[in-house]
Amino acid sequence: MSGLLLRCLQRGVYTNTNPPLLSASLLFPPPSETTKSNRRGGSGERRIRRRRPPIGGQGGSTMGGKKAKTVERNDHRLLCSDVLTEVFHRLPARTLASCRLVCKSWMSELTDPHFVHEHLKRSQQKLLLFANDKANDRSLAMVLADDTGATYQLTRPMASRSLFVHNSCNGLLCLGDSTGAVQLLNPTTGESATLPMPMYTAGSSQFSSCNWHCLGFCPSTKEHKVVHFYLGAHFDSFNVCCEIFTIGDKSWRQIGSFHGAPTDRGVHVNGAVYYLTKFRYIASSRINCLNLESENFDVMMLPPRKSYGGHCSLAELEGKLCLLVVEGGHDNPPRTMDILMLDSGDKTAWTHRYHISLPWLMPSCYFTPKHTLFHEGKIWVQLLARNLYCYDPSSSSTELKMACPESEFPFSTHTFIESIVPLRKDYFIKQIQRRKVIFIPLVGGPAEPNRGSPETRGRGRWSSPAASEGMGCSISGLNALYDAATGGGDVWINERRFRVLRQIGEGGFAFVYLVREHQASADAARGRSPSLASEDGTYAMKKVLIQSKEQLDLVKEEIRVSSLFNHPNLLPLLDHAVIAVKNQQGDWNHEAYLLFPVYIDGTLFDNAKVMQSRKEFYSTIDVLRIFQQLCEGLKHMHSFDPPYAHNDVKTGNVLITHRKGQAPLATLMDFGSARPARKEIRSRAEALRLQEWAAEHCSAPYRAPELWDCPSHADIDERTDIWSLGCTLYAIMYNVSPFEYALGESGGSLQLAIVNCTLKWPAGPSPPYPDALHQFITWMLQPQPAMRPHIDDIILHVEKLMEKYSS
């Protein structure tokens, strides 16, 4: 939507400019006659005469020979309101979430239940990939991919460390944690609601098939309900209880107990929750159905046994209930999966729809696909916890093909529809009431620069946090509306001016953009400091949203530490600025901008995913050359007095540059976790504080054992980085970290695998890597820190290996 149309809709005036969404002749017909008009400084009633549309193609004739109707100003407003409603229907939900904060009339229009329902029907289904960036992290990270392949990340802070998504319904996510708490979240608007604790939360794991929640929608009453199933008071595995929470109520309602233990988690389909059960004295499984309108249970029989075999599970495909049947068992690896679809009009009529061949690498211990979804005409199947596969029914092949390389971290997959479905009626009214003064800079360049704060550096504009408060959004509220209308402005870092080209990364409250410096600014910067100037004028700009003094102190520390280092294998900080911005309450917050060189080839982790999908590996000498560069950069950090530890060495923090005819160039980045390396731990409280800090700042698969379980009396030093280096060398060789690979092979706990140093060696290239590299990794991965080498010893050993294998 152009800025001109947006201004017209806000001011309620007519224009002859064609809007991009609707025909100008339909929305804004030109006036035929004006009897009176208000002039600047004048008065009088404004009357506009308009002709009706011609009937049957007859020129300017009117129906029945009646005169042209005079449209008063009230009709003018009515027409403009209809136009505005139609425009709103065609805007994405993310834009409408910001539009609701403009004024009370827009809020009233966009929270009307009929409008919300109609807009929801027009929304397109998206593919939602949920993942935790770090084990034991305190945030819920979700990556949303649309039909164009574009992705953006959402982050939801929660008090618990063990987070997961139960399911999604109408753009709402039902979230849970290990304590049994339930929270509803609309990622599009940022609205969330924490439900009262269920009546019963103990007795079995939240991941158990006998203790789970499901969010559903009742079409007849237009109510969303959360259903909770759990074991009975006597823990009889065949006595299951159910309670329901209706959104808008204040408490859970018990609806009774029934016989038949769920064999897996249920699915929501068209106002009902379905799940498989198995009875004590009945040989075959059945399907239980909970009707959300009547809140009564019904039992459905499975298809005849002869028509299917193997392990069964339920899924929702194409808006219908489906039965997934995986052939095989504990003794025989599964080879095929059949999908039977239930006729919505007949609960006994099952139709065989798809026959899919499963990948032969699938371990026999996994019978049921973790999640099966229908999206964009394709069937998406998640096997294990890190693999996503896709089946295209329109193709001639029946094979299930890998849709993306194996993820670095476990994730769960859910379909998702962006919506503006509210969770509380008074939510947006309160949002409007908080905004005493609202700045809407619709015309011209950036708004007034921020003033009045000693931290102000460079130029900024008034900021307005988003409807998605707490979600870690980069551009929000009315500023999002401004950017949508005008395309956004330039970014100033001190005296340098940059144009944002696109977003290239995101995480937590930080966002990374590809930017290009304006020519005049670039010439001036090159004159002041040639070493800080890019040849083509492009840079990577990291933007950090700062919402508390603690966050501000962390950013200042990152800037200070990054400015200490000057080494070709450490990412340099070229420039930075901390800008004060004013929030809705009139208080000052900050945004930090950090400027770095750009590396278009991405990180080692990005390259590993590509190489893994192609079954490619680095040569032995290239592995050693890349690793040597990492060691040289880390040596620079360890040589300070006192030494600094990076604390988050991993393939995701190593930028790689491929050079024709030369070894790849490796650059270590992200010094947000870098701290003085040596710490004396002399009490249990100090040990627990270190463990908590490490859980927030050190990636779990690369974290040293002493940071998982720190003794009450310990001396921590820079050799925590040596452990991470050993894990990184393993990942460079095999495209996967050592303990994630061991976990995928035998299951169990990541922490136990690390503390016990459980190492397994995957199949590598042909010929395989020499045993000397395996021994080298084992040397670095010593559970006792005192047994690990220092960085100088490692560099010396790398040089000897390079000399041995370079010939």
C-alpha positions in Angstrom: 0.0 0.0 0.0 1.5 3.3 -1.0 2.1 6.1 1.4 -0.4 8.3 -0.5 -3.2 5.8 -0.1 -2.3 5.3 3.6 -2.5 9.1 4.2 -5.8 9.3 2.4 -7.4 6.5 4.5 -6.2 8.2 7.7 -7.5 11.7 6.7 -10.7 10.5 5.1 -10.3 12.4 1.8 -10.8 11.4 -1.8 -8.0 11.2 -4.4 -7.8 10.4 -8.1 -4.7 8.3 -7.6 -5.1 4.6 -8.4 -4.5 2.5 -5.3 -2.6 -0.7 -6.0 -5.2 -3.0 -4.4 -8.5 -1.8 -5.8 -9.7 0.0 -8.9 -9.7 3.8 -8.6 -13.0 4.0 -10.5 -14.7 1.8 -7.9 -13.2 3.3 -4.8 -12.8 7.0 -5.7 -15.2 8.0 -8.5 -14.6 11.7 -9.6 -17.1 14.2 -8.4 -19.4 15.5 -11.2 -20.5 18.7 -9.4 -19.8 20.5 -6.3 -22.4 22.9 -5.1 -20.4 24.2 -2.1 -17.0 23.5 -0.9 -14.9 24.6 2.0 -11.9 26.7 1.0 -9.0 27.5 3.1 -10.3 29.8 5.8 -13.8 29.5 4.4 -17.0 27.9 5.7 -20.2 26.3 4.5 -21.6 22.8 3.9 -19.8 20.6 1.4 -22.1 18.7 -1.0 -20.9 16.3 -3.6 -23.0 15.1 -6.5 -22.1 11.7 -8.0 -23.6 9.8 -10.9 -24.7 6.2 -10.5 -22.9 3.5 -12.6 -24.5 3.1 -16.1 -26.9 0.2 -16.5 -26.6 -2.2 -19.5 -23.8 -0.1 -21.0 -26.0 2.9 -21.7 -23.6 5.8 -21.5 -24.6 8.3 -18.9 -28.3 7.3 -18.5 -29.7 6.6 -15.1 -32.2 4.1 -13.9 -35.8 5.2 -14.3 -34.7 8.7 -15.4 -34.2 9.7 -11.8 -31.9 12.6 -11.1 -28.4 11.9 -9.7 -28.5 11.3 -6.0 -26.8 13.8 -3.8 -24.4 12.2 -1.4 -24.0 14.0 1.9 -20.8 14.0 3.9 -22.1 11.2 6.1 -22.4 9.0 3.0 -18.9 10.0 2.0 -17.6 8.7 5.4 -19.6 5.5 4.9 -18.1 4.9 1.5 -14.6 5.6 2.9 -15.3 3.2 5.7 -16.2 0.4 3.3 -13.1 1.1 1.3 -11.0 1.0 4.4 -12.5 -2.3 5.4 -11.8 -3.8 2.0 -8.2 -2.6 2.2 -7.9 -4.1 5.7 -9.1 -7.4 4.4 -6.3 -7.5 1.9 -3.5 -6.6 4.3 -1.4 -9.3 6.0 -2.1 -9.9 9.7 1.3 -8.6 10.7 0.4 -5.2 9.3 -3.0 -5.2 10.9 -1.5 -5.9 14.2 0.3 -2.5 14.0 -2.7 -0.8 12.5 -4.8 -1.6 15.5 -2.6 0.7 17.6 -3.2 3.8 15.4 -6.5 4.9 16.8 -9.6 3.6 18.6 -11.7 3.5 15.5 -9.2 1.3 13.7 -8.9 -0.8 16.8 -12.7 -1.2 16.9 -12.9 -2.2 13.3 -10.0 -4.7 13.4 -11.2 -6.4 16.6 -14.7 -6.9 15.4 -15.4 -10.7 15.6 -16.9 -10.8 12.1 -13.9 -9.0 10.6 -11.4 -11.3 12.4 -13.3 -14.4 11.2 -13.4 -13.2 7.6 -9.8 -12.1 7.6 -8.8 -15.5 9.0 -10.6 -17.3 6.1 -8.4 -15.4 3.6 -5.1 -16.1 5.4 -2.7 -18.5 3.8 -1.3 -21.4 5.8 2.3 -21.2 6.6 4.9 -23.7 7.7 6.1 -23.1 11.3 9.4 -24.7 12.4 9.9 -24.5 16.1 13.4 -24.9 17.6 15.3 -24.0 20.7 18.6 -22.3 19.8 20.2 -23.5 22.9 19.4 -26.4 25.3 18.1 -25.1 28.6 17.6 -21.7 27.1 15.0 -19.4 28.7 13.4 -18.4 25.4 11.2 -20.1 22.8 12.6 -19.6 19.3 10.4 -20.1 16.3 11.2 -19.8 12.6 8.2 -19.1 10.3 8.6 -19.9 6.6 6.1 -18.7 4.1 5.3 -20.1 0.6 8.1 -18.0 -1.0 10.8 -19.5 1.2 11.2 -16.3 3.2 11.7 -16.8 6.9 11.6 -14.7 10.0 12.2 -15.6 13.6 10.1 -15.1 16.7 11.3 -15.3 20.3 9.1 -15.7 23.3 10.8 -15.3 26.8 9.3 -17.7 29.4 10.2 -18.4 33.0 10.7 -22.1 32.4 13.7 -23.7 30.7 11.9 -26.7 29.2 9.6 -25.3 26.5 7.6 -26.9 23.7 4.6 -26.3 21.5 1.5 -28.5 22.1 -0.3 -27.4 18.9 -1.5 -24.4 16.9 -5.1 -23.4 16.0 -6.3 -20.3 14.1 -3.0 -18.5 14.5 -2.8 -19.2 18.2 -0.1 -21.4 19.8 -0.6 -23.5 22.8 2.7 -23.6 24.7 3.7 -25.7 27.7 6.6 -26.4 30.0 7.8 -29.1 32.3 5.9 -27.8 35.2 2.5 -28.3 33.5 1.9 -24.5 32.9 0.0 -23.6 29.8 0.3 -20.3 27.9 -1.5 -19.2 24.7 0.3 -17.0 22.3 -0.5 -15.1 19.1 2.9 -14.6 17.5 1.4 -12.2 15.0 0.1 -9.7 17.5 2.3 -10.5 20.4 -0.7 -11.0 22.7 -0.3 -13.8 25.2 -2.3 -15.3 28.1 -1.1 -17.6 30.8 -3.9 -20.0 31.9 -4.5 -21.0 35.5 -2.7 -24.1 36.5 -4.7 -27.3 35.5 -6.3 -29.1 38.4 -3.8 -31.9 38.0 -0.2 -31.4 36.8 1.8 -34.2 38.5 2.1 -37.9 37.9 3.7 -38.2 34.5 5.9 -36.3 32.1 4.5 -33.5 30.0 5.8 -35.3 27.0 3.9 -38.5 27.9 1.0 -39.6 25.7 -1.1 -39.8 28.9 -0.5 -36.1 29.9 -1.0 -33.6 27.2 -2.9 -30.5 26.1 -4.6 -29.6 22.9 -6.0 -26.3 21.7 -9.2 -26.5 19.6 -11.9 -24.3 18.1 -15.7 -24.8 18.2 -17.2 -23.4 15.0 -20.7 -23.2 16.3 -19.9 -21.1 19.4 -16.8 -19.4 18.0 -14.9 -20.4 21.2 -11.4 -21.6 21.6 -10.9 -24.4 24.2 -7.9 -26.1 25.7 -8.3 -29.8 26.6 -6.1 -31.5 29.1 -5.8 -35.3 29.4 -4.0 -37.0 32.3 -3.9 -40.2 34.2 -6.5 -40.9 37.0 -5.8 -40.4 40.7 -4.8 -44.1 41.1 -2.4 -44.0 38.1 -4.3 -46.7 36.4 -2.9 -46.7 32.9 -6.4 -47.4 31.5 -8.3 -44.7 33.5 -7.8 -41.3 31.9 -9.3 -38.0 33.1 -10.1 -34.9 31.0 -10.6 -31.2 31.9 -11.4 -28.2 29.6 -10.6 -24.5 29.8 -12.6 -22.2 27.6 -10.8 -19.0 26.6 -12.5 -16.2 28.5 -13.3 -18.3 31.6 -11.4 -18.2 34.8 -10.9 -21.9 35.7 -10.7 -25.4 34.3 -13.8 -27.6 34.2 -13.7 -31.4 34.9 -15.7 -33.3 32.3 -15.2 -36.8 33.6 -13.0 -39.8 33.2 -13.1 -42.8 30.8 -11.3 -46.0 30.1 -8.7 -46.4 27.4 -5.2 -45.0 27.6 -4.0 -42.7 24.7 -1.3 -44.3 22.7 -0.1 -41.0 21.3 -1.0 -37.3 21.4 -4.2 -36.3 19.8 -5.1 -33.9 16.9 -7.7 -31.2 16.5 -9.9 -31.5 13.4 -13.0 -29.4 12.7 -14.2 -28.8 16.2 -13.2 -32.2 17.7 -10.1 -33.7 19.4 -9.2 -37.2 18.2 -6.7 -39.6 19.8 -5.9 -43.3 19.6 -6.6 -45.5 22.6 -5.9 -49.0 23.6 -8.2 -50.9 26.1 -7.0 -53.5 28.5 -9.2 -56.3 27.3 -9.6 -55.3 23.6 -7.0 -56.5 21.2 -7.3 -53.6 18.7 -6.9 -49.9 19.2 -9.8 -47.5 18.8 -10.2 -43.7 18.2 -11.8 -41.6 20.9 -13.4 -38.3 19.8 -14.1 -35.4 22.1 -16.7 -33.0 20.6 -15.8 -29.5 21.7 -19.4 -28.2 21.4 -21.2 -30.9 23.4 -18.0 -31.9 25.4 -19.1 -35.5 25.0 -17.0 -38.5 24.0 -17.6 -40.8 21.1 -15.7 -44.0 20.0 -14.8 -44.8 16.4 -13.5 -48.1 15.1 -10.4 -48.3 13.0 -10.5 -49.8 9.5 -10.6 -53.6 9.2 -7.3 -55.2 10.4 -6.7 -56.8 7.0 -6.5 -53.4 5.3 -3.6 -52.1 7.3 -0.8 -53.3 9.6 2.0 -52.0 11.7 2.0 -49.0 14.0 -0.8 -46.3 13.8 -1.0 -42.6 14.5 -3.3 -39.8 13.7 -2.8 -36.6 11.8 -4.8 -33.8 10.1 -4.4 -33.5 6.4 -6.5 -31.3 4.0 -8.8 -30.5 6.9 -9.7 -34.2 7.5 -8.7 -36.8 10.0 -6.1 -39.2 8.7 -4.7 -42.5 10.0 -1.0 -43.0 9.4 0.1 -46.6 9.2 3.8 -47.4 9.3 4.7 -50.9 8.3 7.3 -52.6 10.5 8.0 -53.2 14.1 10.8 -53.4 16.7 12.4 -56.3 14.8 11.9 -55.0 11.3 12.9 -51.5 10.2 9.9 -49.6 8.8 9.8 -49.3 5.0 6.5 -47.7 4.0 3.8 -45.5 5.4 0.1 -45.5 4.2 -2.3 -42.6 4.8 -6.0 -43.4 5.1 -8.4 -40.4 5.2 -11.8 -40.4 7.0 -14.9 -39.2 5.1 -16.2 -36.3 7.1 -19.8 -37.4 6.5 -19.3 -41.0 7.5 -17.2 -42.0 10.5 -16.8 -45.5 9.2 -15.7 -44.7 5.7 -11.9 -44.7 5.3 -10.2 -44.0 2.0 -6.7 -45.0 1.2 -5.0 -41.8 -0.2 -1.2 -42.2 -0.2 1.5 -44.9 -0.1 4.9 -43.4 0.8 8.3 -45.1 0.9 10.3 -44.2 4.0 14.0 -43.4 3.9 16.0 -46.6 4.5 18.3 -44.8 7.0 15.4 -44.4 9.4 16.2 -46.3 12.7 13.9 -49.2 13.5 13.2 -47.8 17.0 11.2 -44.9 15.5 7.9 -46.2 14.2 5.7 -43.1 14.1 6.5 -39.8 12.3 6.9 -37.1 14.9 4.7 -34.7 12.9 2.9 -35.1 9.6 1.4 -32.0 7.9 -0.2 -31.0 4.6 1.1 -27.7 3.2 1.3 -26.2 -0.2 -0.1 -29.4 -1.8 2.7 -31.5 -0.3 3.0 -33.8 2.7 5.6 -32.8 5.2 6.8 -35.6 7.6 9.2 -35.1 10.5 11.2 -38.1 11.4 13.3 -38.2 14.5 13.8 -34.7 16.1 16.1 -33.0 13.5 14.9 -34.2 10.1 12.1 -32.8 7.9 11.0 -34.8 4.8 8.6 -34.0 2.0 6.4 -36.0 -0.3 4.9 -34.5 -3.5 1.7 -36.4 -4.5 1.8 -34.9 -8.0 5.2 -36.5 -8.7 5.6 -40.0 -10.0 7.8 -41.0 -7.2 6.5 -42.5 -3.9 9.7 -41.7 -2.0 9.8 -39.4 1.0 12.7 -37.0 0.2 14.6 -34.8 2.6 13.3 -31.3 2.6 16.3 -29.7 4.5 19.5 -30.9 6.0 19.6 -32.2 9.5 19.0 -29.4 12.0 21.7 -28.5 14.5 19.1 -28.6 17.3 15.9 -30.6 17.8 12.6 -29.0 16.6 9.0 -29.7 16.1 6.9 -28.8 13.1 3.4 -27.3 13.0 1.2 -25.6 10.5 0.4 -22.0 11.3 -2.0 -19.3 10.0 -1.2 -15.7 10.7 -4.2 -14.1 12.3 -5.4 -11.3 14.5 -7.5 -13.5 16.7 -7.5 -11.8 20.2 -7.1 -13.6 23.5 -8.5 -10.8 25.7 -11.1 -8.3 24.6 -9.5 -5.4 26.6 -6.0 -6.1 25.4 -5.8 -3.5 22.6 -7.9 -1.0 24.4 -5.3 -0.9 27.1 -2.6 -0.7 24.4 -4.3 2.4 23.0 -4.8 4.0 26.4 -1.1 3.7 27.2 -0.2 5.8 24.2 -0.8 9.3 25.3 1.1 10.8 22.4 1.6 9.0 19.1 4.0 10.2 16.4 3.0 9.2 12.8 5.8 10.5 10.5 4.1 9.8 7.1 5.6 12.5 5.1 9.2 13.4 4.4 12.3 11.8 5.8 13.2 10.5 9.2 11.3 11.9 12.2 12.9 14.2 14.7 16.3 13.0 15.9 16.4 11.8 19.5 17.7 14.3 22.0 18.1 14.6 25.7 20.1 11.5 26.5 23.8 11.4 27.1 23.9 8.0 25.3 22.6 9.5 22.1 25.0 9.0 19.2 24.1 9.5 15.6 20.6 10.0 14.4 17.4 8.2 15.2 13.6 8.5 15.1 10.8 8.2 17.6 10.2 4.5 18.3 6.9 2.8 19.1 7.2 -0.8 20.4 5.1 -3.3 18.6 1.9 -5.0 19.1 4.2 -7.9 19.6 5.6 -6.6 22.9 8.1 -8.9 24.4 8.5 -10.9 21.2 11.8 -9.3 20.2 10.5 -7.6 17.1 12.9 -5.2 15.4 10.4 -2.7 14.0 7.2 -2.3 15.7 4.0 -0.3 16.2 3.6 2.8 14.2 7.2 2.7 13.0 6.2 -0.6 11.2 3.3 1.3 9.6 5.7 4.1 8.6 8.2 1.6 7.1 5.4 -0.3 5.2 4.2 3.0 3.7 7.5 4.6 2.8 9.9 1.7 2.5 11.8 2.8 5.6 14.7 5.3 6.0 18.4 5.2 6.2 20.4 4.3 9.3 23.0 6.6 10.7 26.0 5.3 12.8 27.7 8.3 14.1 28.5 10.3 10.9 28.1 7.4 8.5 24.9 6.9 6.5 23.7 3.4 5.4 20.9 2.0 3.3 19.4 -1.2 4.6 19.3 -3.8 1.8 17.9 -6.9 3.5 17.9 -8.9 6.8 20.4 -11.7 6.9 20.1 -12.9 10.4 18.2 -12.8 13.6 18.3 -14.1 17.2 16.8 -13.1 20.5 16.7 -9.3 20.6 19.3 -8.8 17.9 18.9 -8.5 14.1 21.6 -8.5 11.4 21.1 -6.6 8.2 23.1 -6.3 5.0 23.6 -2.5 4.5 25.3 -0.3 1.9 27.0 2.9 2.8 26.1 6.1 0.8 28.9 7.2 -1.5 29.6 10.6 0.2 29.7 8.9 3.6 31.9 6.1 2.3 34.4 8.6 0.8 34.6 10.5 4.1 35.1 7.2 6.1 37.8 6.0 3.7 39.6 9.3 4.1 39.5 9.0 7.9 40.4 5.3 8.2 41.0 3.3 5.0 41.3 0.0 6.9 37.7 0.3 8.1 36.2 0.9 4.6 34.6 -1.9 2.5 35.6 -2.1 -1.1 32.1 -2.4 -2.4 30.5 -0.3 0.4 28.5 -3.2 1.9 28.6 -4.2 5.6 26.8 -6.3 8.1 25.0 -4.2 10.7 23.8 -5.8 14.0 20.9 -4.0 15.6 20.2 -4.8 19.3 17.0 -3.8 21.0 17.7 -2.7 24.6 14.8 -2.7 27.0 16.6 -2.7 30.4 19.7 -1.4 32.1 21.0 -5.0 32.3 20.7 -5.4 28.5 22.5 -2.0 28.1 25.3 -3.1 30.3 25.7 -6.4 28.3 25.8 -4.5 25.0 28.4 -2.1 26.3 30.5 -5.0 27.5 30.3 -6.7 24.1 31.4 -3.4 22.4 34.2 -3.0 24.9 35.5 -6.6 24.5 35.1 -6.6 20.7 37.2 -3.4 20.6 40.1 -5.1 22.4 40.9 -7.6 19.7 42.8 -7.0 16.5 43.6 -10.2 14.6 42.9 -11.3 11.0 41.0 -14.4 12.3 38.8 -12.4 14.7 35.8 -10.4 13.3 36.6 -6.7 13.8 34.1 -4.2 15.1 34.3 -1.3 12.6 32.0 1.2 14.2 29.2 1.3 16.7 26.5 3.6 18.1 24.1 3.5 21.0 21.0 5.5 20.2 18.4 6.7 22.7 14.8 6.2 21.6 11.6 7.3 23.4 8.8 4.7 24.1 5.1 5.3 24.5 5.3 6.1 28.2 7.8 8.9 27.5 10.7 6.9 28.9 14.0 6.5 27.2 15.2 3.1 25.9 18.2 2.3 23.7 19.1 0.7 20.4 22.6 -0.4 19.6 24.1 -0.6 16.1 27.3 -2.5 15.5 29.0 -2.5 12.1 31.1 -5.4 10.9 32.5 -6.6 7.6 30.2 -8.9 5.6 31.0 -12.5 4.7 28.6 -13.7 2.0 29.6 -17.3 2.3 28.0 -17.7 5.7 29.2 -19.8 8.6 30.8 -23.2 8.9 27.4 -24.4 10.2 25.6 -23.1 7.1 28.2 -24.8 4.9 28.0 -28.0 6.9 24.3 -28.3 6.2 24.9 -28.0 2.5 27.8 -30.4 2.5 25.8 -32.9 4.6 23.0 -32.9 2.0 25.5 -33.5 -0.7 27.5 -36.1 1.4 30.6 -34.0 0.9 33.5 -33.6 3.3 36.6 -31.3 3.6 39.9 -32.9 2.8 42.3 -33.6 5.7 44.5 -30.6 4.8 41.6 -28.2 4.5 40.3 -29.3 7.9 43.7 -28.6 9.4 44.0 -25.2 7.7 40.6 -24.1 8.9 41.2 -25.3 12.4 44.7 -23.6 12.5 43.1 -20.3 11.7 40.6 -20.7 14.6 43.4 -21.6 16.9 45.4 -18.5 15.9 42.4 -16.2 16.6 41.7 -17.9 19.9 45.4 -17.6 20.9 45.1 -13.8 20.4 42.3 -13.8 23.0 44.1 -16.1 25.4 47.3 -14.0 25.3 45.7 -11.1 27.0 46.5 -10.3 30.7 44.2 -11.6 32.1 43.3 -14.1 29.3 39.9 -13.8 27.7 37.8 -16.9 26.9 35.4 -16.8 23.9 33.0 -19.2 25.8 30.9 -20.0 22.6 33.3 -21.5 20.0 31.2 -23.5 17.6 30.7 -23.8 13.8 27.8 -21.3 13.9 30.2 -18.6 15.1 32.9 -19.3 12.4 32.5 -17.2 9.3 34.0 -18.9 6.2 35.2 -17.4 2.9 35.8 -19.7 0.0 38.8 -18.6 -2.1 39.6 -20.0 -5.5 42.8 -22.1 -5.5 43.3 -21.4 -1.8 42.2 -22.8 1.6 39.0 -21.3 3.0 39.4 -18.3 5.2 38.0 -18.8 8.8 37.0 -15.9 11.0 35.8 -16.3 14.6 32.9 -14.0 15.5 30.3 -13.1 18.3 32.1 -11.9 21.4 28.9 -11.4 23.4 29.9 -14.2 25.7 33.6 -13.4 25.9 34.8 -12.8 29.5 38.0 -13.0 31.5 38.7 -16.7 31.5 40.0 -17.4 35.0 37.6 -17.8 37.8 38.0 -19.2 41.3 35.0 -21.2 42.5 34.9 -21.6 46.3 31.3 -22.3 47.2 28.2 -24.1 45.9 26.5 -20.8 45.3 29.3 -19.6 43.1 29.2 -22.9 41.2 25.5 -22.6 40.6 25.9 -19.0 39.4 28.5 -20.1 36.9 26.3 -23.0 35.6 23.4 -20.6 35.2 25.5 -18.1 33.3 26.9 -20.8 31.1 23.4 -22.1 30.3 22.5 -18.6 29.0 25.7 -17.9 27.1 27.3 -21.1 26.0 25.8 -23.4 23.3 24.9 -26.7 24.9 26.5 -29.2 22.4 29.9 -27.4 22.7 29.8 -26.6 26.4 32.6 -28.0 28.6 31.7 -30.5 31.4 32.8 -28.2 34.2 30.2 -25.7 33.0 27.5 -28.3 33.1 28.3 -29.6 36.6 30.8 -27.3 38.4 32.4 -28.5 41.6 32.1 -26.3 44.7 35.9 -25.9 44.6 37.3 -25.4 41.1 39.7 -23.2 39.1 38.1 -22.4 35.7 40.4 -21.1 33.0 40.6 -20.7 29.2 40.7 -24.4 28.6 36.9 -24.3 28.5 37.5 -23.0 25.0 39.8 -26.0 24.3 36.9 -28.4 24.8 34.8 -26.3 22.4 37.6 -26.4 19.9 37.7 -30.2 20.0 33.9 -30.3 19.4 34.4 -27.8 16.5 37.1 -29.8 14.9 34.9 -32.9 15.0 32.0 -30.8 13.4 34.3 -29.5 10.7 35.2 -33.1 9.8 31.8 -34.7 10.0 29.3 -31.8 9.6 27.8 -32.6 13.1 29.0 -32.0 16.6 30.2 -35.1 18.5 27.7 -35.4 21.3 24.7 -34.6 19.1 25.8 -37.4 16.9 26.2 -39.8 19.8 22.8 -38.7 21.1 21.2 -39.4 17.7 22.7 -42.8 17.6 21.8 -44.1 21.1 19.5 -41.5 22.7 19.7 -40.3 26.3 20.8 -37.0 27.8 23.1 -34.5 26.1 24.5 -33.5 29.5 25.4 -37.1 30.4 26.9 -37.7 27.0 29.2 -34.6 27.5 30.1 -35.3 31.2 30.9 -38.9 30.3 32.6 -37.9 27.1 30.7 -40.4 25.0 32.4 -40.3 21.6 31.4 -42.1 18.4 32.9 -41.7 15.0 30.6 -41.5 12.0 31.3 -42.6 8.5 33.4 -39.9 6.9 35.0 -39.5 3.4 36.7 -42.2 1.4 39.5 -42.6 2.2 38.7 -41.9 5.9 40.3 -39.3 8.1 43.5 -40.5 9.7 43.5 -41.8 13.3 45.8 -39.0 14.2 42.9 -36.6 13.9 40.7 -38.8 16.1 43.5 -38.9 18.7 43.9 -35.1 18.4 40.2 -34.6 19.2 40.3 -37.0 22.1 43.2 -35.1 23.5 41.2 -31.9 23.6 38.0 -33.6 24.9 39.3 -34.6 28.3 36.6 -34.4 31.0 39.1 -33.0 33.5 40.2 -29.5 32.5 43.7 -30.0 33.9 44.3 -32.8 31.4 43.5 -30.6 28.4 46.3 -28.9 26.4 46.7 -25.2 26.2 46.3 -23.3 22.9 50.0 -23.1 22.2 50.3 -26.9 22.5 47.4 -27.3 20.1 48.9 -24.9 17.5 52.2 -26.7 17.6 50.5 -30.1 17.1 48.4 -28.7 14.2 51.6 -27.5 12.5 53.1 -31.0 12.8 50.0 -32.6 11.3 49.9 -30.1 8.4 53.5 -30.9 7.6 52.7 -34.6 7.7 49.6 -34.5 5.5 50.3 -31.7 3.1 52.5 -33.8 0.9 
